[in-house]
Amino acid sequence: MLPLSVSNGTIGKVLYFFSYRVFRYRYSVVLQNLSRALPTKSYGEIQQISKEFYRHLSAMVIETTKLFSISSTQLLKKVEVTNVEMILEYYQQKRNIVAVLGHYGNWEYLNILPAYLPFPVNAIYKPLSNPVMGKLIHHIRTRFGMRLIPANQALRHLLKQKGQPQMSIFIADQFPGINEETKFDFLHQSTNMFNGAEKLSIATDAVVVYIDIKRKPDSCWEVGFSLITDSARQTREQQITRCFADKLQETITAQPAYWLWSHKRWKIAR
């Protein structure tokens, strides 16, 4: 219930101290990921980015916890959406929109998007194995009108509501498993990529956009959309996924501290 600035200035600093200085939470994973993904950076630069990452991770824990109590009015002040006009133009055309992003910035703050848009916003997700955590995440993601749809039901849902334009959001940079055949050079490493968003967008002939999130002062985030394609069925195989990977890599390279470096993204070297 504390103001966000107070929480970040007190509890956030404590979290940073223990996660980075004391317990070294997944420090070897973070350092290895950074070193391989940013090979032109010096060791000193990698260490500095790792510190900034742990500060960001601590702040994100505070921001996400705050989502249990923050009002929509308060959250709207924390999230600025810069080019809603492009999305509204496709809405006027009665087009479905598939929006892709990575584990970058604070993606949980996207639960305020229904306040910006006059049509349904879905978050496509894989249900958690822990039912308690699943209920907590469901609560904070749906407080302001976001609808959660399990990934294996997404196509059926959109086909059933054909003619009712809506946005479906995918976090598409998670590890898809070693059997996934979609593979690119991403951050200087051979990387298996999840292609569910591409398959869904082609099946529904949706407009595909990339969500870019940038940190602003005072614990605020700027959210912007950029077009990947408005003709999904006319794209080449893997074109949509490749474009997403390129855009995410550009985002990460510009401000690397805000990606989820503690995730074991490259579990299997192939």
Secondary structure, DSSP 4 states (H G I P E B T S, - for coil): ---HHHHIIIIIHHHHIIIIIIS-TTHHHHHHHHHHH-TTS-HHHHHHHHHHHHHHHHHHHHHHHHTTT--HHHHHHHEEES-HHHHHHHHHTT--EEEEE-SBS-GGGGGGGGGT-SS-EEEEEPPPSSHHHHHHHHHHHHTTS-EEEEGGGHHHHHHHTTTS--EEEEE--S---TT---EEEETTEEEE---HHHHHHHHHT-EEEEEEEEEETTTEEEEEEEEEES-GGGSPTTHHHHHHHHHHHHHHHHSGGGB-TTS----S--
